[in-house]
Amino acid sequence: MALENNQIENSNIDNDSISLKQFVFKIKEWVAFLFSKWKIIILIGLIGAIIGYTYAKYSKITYKAVLSFAMDEDKPGGGLGSALGLASSLGITSSGGGGIFTSNNLTQLMKSRLVVEKTLLKPILINGKKSTLAEYYIEINNIRKNWNEKPNLKSISFLLSRDSVKYTRQQDSILQTIFSALASKQSLLIDQKDKKFTIFNLEVTNENELFAKLFCENLANETSNFYIQTINKKSRLNVSILQNQVDSVKRQLTNSINGIANEADNIYNLNPAYNKKTAISKNKQVDLQTNSAILTNLVVQLELAKINLRKETPLIQEIDHPTLPLEKNKLSKLTYLILGGFLGGLTTILYLILSKIYNEKIS
């Protein structure tokens, strides 16, 4: 039995040795085959290197505008947190600036069509002339030249916002095309450098240096304005209502004071036996005391509401803004030459290997 086991083990060892020898032989065979094709491999590699070099040489220069900002999240604390807690107990504060505007989805907000379109239609000054970023984009890309041959596009302009004029289907289509180009990963990037801190970099890449800078700055501002006009709408409405109430009670309080003074003049040196005539004066004094108490309470609520509104504004705190000249992005000719040559050679090797395997199977 032991003899049989030894024979089996020896047989396995021999088989392993044969398999290893076959593998080494196969490798040598493939290496020899590829060496026999060295001319075509080098030729295709050189062609790939030339293509990579040519692509890098004639690629357009792009400019990158970078704006750093901090996310102002809802984290009340200290005296302000206590005041807001009191305001919440009185039922006069809003839910805060959290909600949809958190650090996790801020990138989606900035890349949304609504915010990008508002940025494109925002009035700007270019060389002392009033325009919009949409019009400037069309100008620097010579898009309007192609419209001269089309009557329905020739008179199109983007100098007015949607609030001032109703946009046509053609205008919406053009804005969609511009949005798709500007919101791509190559053109617009919002990056959070460190997950521990809510500090972001907004990067805009474009072939026009001035457009990259203007679009980057205005996109950040428009995002902040969008926050103020939406999330803070409830808080601003609350402040406005409280302010109107305070002004109304102040007017009533002033009327009560004037009324008491008039009644005091009317009953001056009046016989104490005529109590009925003093009733009007006493009623106005009650109104005065009531309005004074109401005004005191409303003033407290108004100030707390203002604190809450200041707490929620703004969403974006700018740290660094893009300045001219911007950083240039130019493809390295040497890098693309090496990369093109490598890919060309690798593609040729894979093609030769697959072709040889296919020919062996069908033969």
C-alpha positions as CSV (number, residue, x, y, z in Angstrom):
1,M,0.0,0.0,0.0
2,A,2.8,2.4,0.9
3,L,4.5,1.5,-2.4
4,E,1.4,2.5,-4.3
5,N,1.2,5.8,-2.5
6,N,4.8,6.6,-3.3
7,Q,4.1,5.8,-7.0
8,I,1.1,8.1,-7.0
9,E,3.1,10.9,-5.4
10,N,6.0,10.5,-7.9
11,S,3.5,10.5,-10.7
12,N,2.0,13.8,-9.5
13,I,5.5,15.3,-9.2
14,D,6.3,14.2,-12.8
15,N,3.0,15.7,-14.0
16,D,3.7,19.0,-12.3
17,S,7.2,19.1,-13.8
18,I,5.8,18.4,-17.2
19,S,3.1,21.1,-16.8
20,L,5.8,23.7,-15.7
21,K,8.0,22.8,-18.6
22,Q,5.1,23.1,-21.0
23,F,4.3,26.5,-19.5
24,V,7.9,27.8,-19.8
25,F,8.1,26.4,-23.3
26,K,4.8,28.2,-24.2
27,I,6.1,31.5,-22.9
28,K,9.3,31.2,-24.9
29,E,7.2,30.4,-27.9
30,W,5.1,33.5,-27.5
31,V,8.1,35.7,-26.8
32,A,9.8,34.4,-30.0
33,F,6.6,35.0,-32.0
34,L,6.4,38.6,-30.8
35,F,10.1,39.1,-31.5
36,S,9.5,37.9,-35.0
37,K,6.9,40.7,-35.4
38,W,9.1,43.5,-33.9
39,K,9.0,45.6,-37.0
40,I,5.2,45.9,-37.1
41,I,5.0,46.5,-33.3
42,I,7.6,49.3,-33.5
43,L,5.9,50.7,-36.6
44,I,2.4,50.9,-35.0
45,G,4.0,52.2,-31.8
46,L,5.7,55.0,-33.8
47,I,2.4,55.9,-35.5
48,G,0.7,56.0,-32.1
49,A,3.5,58.2,-30.7
50,I,3.1,60.6,-33.7
51,I,-0.7,60.7,-33.2
52,G,-0.3,61.5,-29.5
53,Y,2.3,64.2,-30.1
54,T,0.1,65.8,-32.8
55,Y,-3.0,65.7,-30.6
56,A,-1.1,67.4,-27.8
57,K,0.5,70.0,-30.1
58,Y,-2.7,71.2,-31.7
59,S,-5.0,70.9,-28.7
60,K,-6.4,74.2,-27.5
61,I,-5.2,75.9,-24.3
62,T,-7.8,76.0,-21.5
63,Y,-7.9,78.1,-18.4
64,K,-9.0,77.0,-15.0
65,A,-10.7,79.4,-12.5
66,V,-10.7,78.2,-8.9
67,L,-12.9,79.6,-6.1
68,S,-12.6,78.3,-2.6
69,F,-15.6,78.6,-0.3
70,A,-16.8,77.3,3.0
71,M,-20.2,75.7,3.6
72,D,-22.2,77.5,6.3
73,E,-24.1,74.7,7.9
74,D,-26.7,74.9,10.6
75,K,-24.7,74.4,13.8
76,P,-26.0,76.8,16.5
77,G,-24.1,77.1,19.7
78,G,-23.2,79.3,22.6
79,G,-25.3,82.4,23.1
80,L,-26.7,82.4,19.6
81,G,-27.8,78.8,20.0
82,S,-29.6,79.7,23.3
83,A,-31.3,82.6,21.7
84,L,-32.5,80.5,18.8
85,G,-33.7,77.8,21.2
86,L,-35.8,80.4,23.0
87,A,-37.1,81.7,19.6
88,S,-38.0,78.1,18.6
89,S,-39.9,77.7,21.8
90,L,-41.9,80.8,20.9
91,G,-42.6,79.3,17.5
92,I,-41.1,82.1,15.5
93,T,-38.1,80.5,13.8
94,S,-37.8,78.5,10.6
95,S,-36.3,75.1,10.2
96,G,-32.8,76.5,9.5
97,G,-30.4,76.4,6.6
98,G,-29.9,72.7,6.5
99,G,-32.4,70.6,4.5
100,I,-31.4,70.2,0.9
101,F,-28.4,72.5,1.1
102,T,-26.0,70.2,2.9
103,S,-22.4,69.5,1.9
104,N,-23.3,66.2,0.4
105,N,-25.5,67.6,-2.4
106,L,-24.1,71.1,-2.9
107,T,-22.4,69.9,-6.0
108,Q,-25.7,68.9,-7.5
109,L,-27.2,72.3,-6.7
110,M,-24.4,74.2,-8.4
111,K,-24.7,71.9,-11.5
112,S,-28.5,72.1,-11.7
113,R,-29.9,73.7,-14.8
114,L,-31.9,76.2,-12.8
115,V,-28.8,77.7,-11.1
116,V,-26.6,77.6,-14.2
117,E,-29.3,79.2,-16.3
118,K,-29.8,82.0,-13.8
119,T,-26.0,82.5,-13.9
120,L,-26.0,82.7,-17.7
121,L,-28.8,85.2,-17.8
122,K,-27.4,87.4,-15.0
123,P,-26.5,91.0,-16.3
124,I,-22.7,91.7,-16.5
125,L,-20.5,94.3,-17.9
126,I,-18.1,93.3,-20.7
127,N,-15.7,96.1,-21.9
128,G,-18.2,98.7,-20.6
129,K,-21.1,97.1,-22.4
130,K,-24.1,95.6,-20.6
131,S,-24.6,91.9,-21.6
132,T,-25.1,88.5,-20.1
133,L,-22.9,85.4,-19.8
134,A,-25.0,83.6,-22.3
135,E,-24.5,86.3,-24.9
136,Y,-20.8,86.4,-24.1
137,Y,-20.5,82.6,-24.5
138,I,-22.2,82.8,-27.9
139,E,-19.9,85.7,-28.9
140,I,-16.6,84.0,-28.0
141,N,-17.6,80.7,-29.6
142,N,-18.7,82.5,-32.9
143,I,-22.1,80.7,-32.7
144,R,-24.1,83.6,-34.0
145,K,-22.4,83.3,-37.4
146,N,-24.2,80.1,-38.1
147,W,-27.5,81.7,-37.2
148,N,-27.3,84.4,-39.9
149,E,-28.5,81.8,-42.5
150,K,-31.5,80.8,-40.3
151,P,-34.2,83.5,-40.1
152,N,-35.8,82.0,-36.9
153,L,-32.5,82.2,-35.1
154,K,-31.0,85.4,-36.4
155,S,-32.9,87.7,-34.0
156,I,-32.5,85.6,-30.9
157,S,-30.8,87.2,-27.9
158,F,-30.3,86.5,-24.2
159,L,-30.1,90.0,-22.8
160,L,-33.3,89.7,-20.7
161,S,-34.1,87.3,-17.9
162,R,-37.1,85.0,-17.8
163,D,-38.8,87.4,-15.4
164,S,-38.8,90.1,-18.1
165,V,-39.7,88.1,-21.2
166,K,-41.1,84.7,-22.1
167,Y,-38.5,82.5,-23.8
168,T,-39.2,80.6,-27.0
169,R,-38.6,77.0,-27.7
170,Q,-35.4,77.9,-29.7
171,Q,-34.0,79.9,-26.8
172,D,-34.7,77.1,-24.4
173,S,-32.9,74.7,-26.8
174,I,-29.9,76.9,-27.1
175,L,-29.7,77.4,-23.3
176,Q,-29.9,73.6,-22.9
177,T,-26.9,73.2,-25.3
178,I,-24.9,75.7,-23.4
179,F,-25.8,74.2,-20.1
180,S,-24.7,70.7,-21.2
181,A,-21.3,72.1,-22.3
182,L,-20.7,74.1,-19.1
183,A,-22.0,71.5,-16.6
184,S,-19.8,68.6,-18.0
185,K,-17.1,67.0,-15.8
186,Q,-14.4,68.6,-18.0
187,S,-15.8,72.1,-17.5
188,L,-17.3,72.2,-14.0
189,L,-16.0,70.5,-10.9
190,I,-16.9,71.0,-7.3
191,D,-14.5,69.2,-5.0
192,Q,-14.4,68.8,-1.2
193,K,-10.7,68.6,-0.3
194,D,-11.2,67.2,3.1
195,K,-14.3,65.3,4.4
196,K,-13.6,66.6,7.9
197,F,-14.2,70.2,6.8
198,T,-16.9,71.8,4.7
199,I,-14.5,73.6,2.5
200,F,-14.9,73.2,-1.3
201,N,-13.2,74.2,-4.5
202,L,-15.3,75.3,-7.4
203,E,-13.3,74.8,-10.6
204,V,-14.4,76.1,-14.0
205,T,-12.4,75.2,-17.1
206,N,-12.9,77.1,-20.4
207,E,-11.0,78.1,-23.5
208,N,-11.7,81.7,-22.8
209,E,-9.9,83.1,-19.7
210,L,-12.3,85.9,-18.9
211,F,-15.4,83.7,-19.3
212,A,-14.0,81.1,-16.9
213,K,-13.4,83.7,-14.2
214,L,-16.8,85.4,-14.6
215,F,-18.8,82.2,-14.8
216,C,-17.0,80.8,-11.7
217,E,-17.6,83.9,-9.6
218,N,-21.2,84.4,-10.7
219,L,-22.1,80.8,-10.3
220,A,-21.0,80.9,-6.6
221,N,-22.9,84.2,-6.1
222,E,-26.1,82.8,-7.8
223,T,-26.0,79.7,-5.6
224,S,-25.9,81.9,-2.5
225,N,-28.7,84.1,-3.8
226,F,-30.8,81.1,-4.6
227,Y,-30.4,79.9,-1.1
228,I,-31.4,83.3,0.3
229,Q,-34.5,83.5,-1.9
230,T,-35.7,80.0,-1.2
231,I,-34.6,78.5,2.1
232,N,-34.7,81.9,3.9
233,K,-38.0,82.9,2.4
234,K,-39.9,81.7,5.5
235,S,-37.6,83.6,7.8
236,R,-37.7,86.8,5.8
237,L,-41.5,86.6,5.6
238,N,-41.7,86.1,9.4
239,V,-39.4,89.2,9.9
240,S,-41.6,91.3,7.6
241,I,-44.8,90.3,9.3
242,L,-43.4,91.0,12.8
243,Q,-42.0,94.4,11.6
244,N,-45.5,95.3,10.3
245,Q,-47.1,94.3,13.6
246,V,-44.5,96.3,15.6
247,D,-45.2,99.4,13.4
248,S,-48.9,99.0,13.7
249,V,-48.8,98.7,17.5
250,K,-46.5,101.7,17.7
251,R,-49.0,103.8,15.8
252,Q,-51.8,102.6,18.2
253,L,-49.6,103.3,21.2
254,T,-48.9,106.8,19.9
255,N,-52.7,107.4,19.4
256,S,-53.3,106.2,22.9
257,I,-50.8,108.6,24.4
258,N,-52.3,111.5,22.4
259,G,-55.8,110.5,23.4
260,I,-54.9,110.4,27.1
261,A,-53.3,113.9,26.8
262,N,-56.5,115.2,25.1
263,E,-58.8,113.7,27.7
264,A,-56.6,115.1,30.5
265,D,-57.1,118.6,29.0
266,N,-60.8,118.1,28.8
267,I,-61.3,117.0,32.4
268,Y,-58.8,119.5,33.9
269,N,-60.3,120.9,37.2
270,L,-63.4,118.8,36.7
271,N,-65.6,118.2,39.7
272,P,-64.7,114.8,41.2
273,A,-68.4,114.0,41.4
274,Y,-68.5,113.6,37.6
275,N,-66.9,110.1,37.3
276,K,-68.5,109.3,34.0
277,K,-66.5,111.9,32.2
278,T,-63.2,110.3,33.5
279,A,-64.1,106.9,32.0
280,I,-62.8,107.7,28.6
281,S,-59.4,108.7,29.9
282,K,-59.2,105.5,32.0
283,N,-60.1,103.4,29.0
284,K,-57.3,105.0,27.0
285,Q,-54.9,104.3,29.8
286,V,-55.8,100.7,29.7
287,D,-55.2,100.7,25.9
288,L,-51.9,102.3,26.5
289,Q,-50.8,99.7,29.0
290,T,-52.0,96.8,26.8
291,N,-50.3,98.2,23.7
292,S,-47.1,98.7,25.7
293,A,-47.1,95.1,26.8
294,I,-47.9,93.9,23.2
295,L,-45.1,96.1,21.8
296,T,-42.5,94.8,24.2
297,N,-43.3,91.2,23.3
298,L,-43.3,91.9,19.6
299,V,-40.0,93.7,19.7
300,V,-38.4,90.7,21.5
301,Q,-39.9,88.3,18.8
302,L,-38.7,90.6,16.0
303,E,-35.1,90.7,17.3
304,L,-35.0,86.9,17.7
305,A,-36.4,86.5,14.2
306,K,-33.7,88.8,12.9
307,I,-31.0,86.7,14.7
308,N,-32.4,83.6,13.0
309,L,-32.4,85.2,9.6
310,R,-28.7,86.3,10.1
311,K,-27.8,82.8,11.2
312,E,-29.1,81.3,8.0
313,T,-27.4,83.8,5.6
314,P,-25.3,83.3,3.6
315,L,-24.8,79.8,2.4
316,I,-21.4,80.3,0.9
317,Q,-18.5,82.0,2.6
318,E,-15.9,82.8,0.0
319,I,-12.2,82.2,0.9
320,D,-10.3,82.6,-2.3
321,H,-11.5,83.9,-5.6
322,P,-10.0,83.5,-9.1
323,T,-7.7,86.3,-10.3
324,L,-6.2,87.0,-13.7
325,P,-4.1,85.5,-15.2
326,L,-5.7,82.1,-14.6
327,E,-3.9,78.8,-14.6
328,K,-3.3,77.4,-18.1
329,N,-4.0,73.8,-19.0
330,K,-1.9,72.6,-21.9
331,L,-1.3,69.0,-22.8
332,S,2.3,67.8,-22.5
333,K,3.7,66.8,-25.9
334,L,6.3,64.4,-24.3
335,T,3.6,62.7,-22.1
336,Y,1.2,62.2,-25.0
337,L,4.1,61.0,-27.3
338,I,5.1,58.3,-24.8
339,L,1.4,57.4,-24.1
340,G,0.6,57.2,-27.8
341,G,3.6,55.0,-28.5
342,F,2.8,52.7,-25.5
343,L,-0.9,52.3,-26.5
344,G,0.0,51.7,-30.1
345,G,2.5,49.0,-29.3
346,L,0.3,47.4,-26.7
347,T,-2.7,47.3,-29.1
348,T,-0.5,45.7,-31.7
349,I,0.7,43.0,-29.3
350,L,-2.8,42.1,-28.2
351,Y,-4.0,42.0,-31.8
352,L,-1.1,39.6,-32.8
353,I,-1.7,37.3,-29.8
354,L,-5.5,37.1,-30.5
355,S,-4.9,36.5,-34.2
356,K,-2.4,33.6,-33.4
357,I,-4.8,32.0,-31.0
358,Y,-7.7,32.2,-33.5
359,N,-5.6,30.8,-36.3
360,E,-4.4,27.9,-34.1
361,K,-8.0,27.0,-33.2
362,I,-9.3,27.0,-36.8
363,S,-6.3,25.1,-38.1
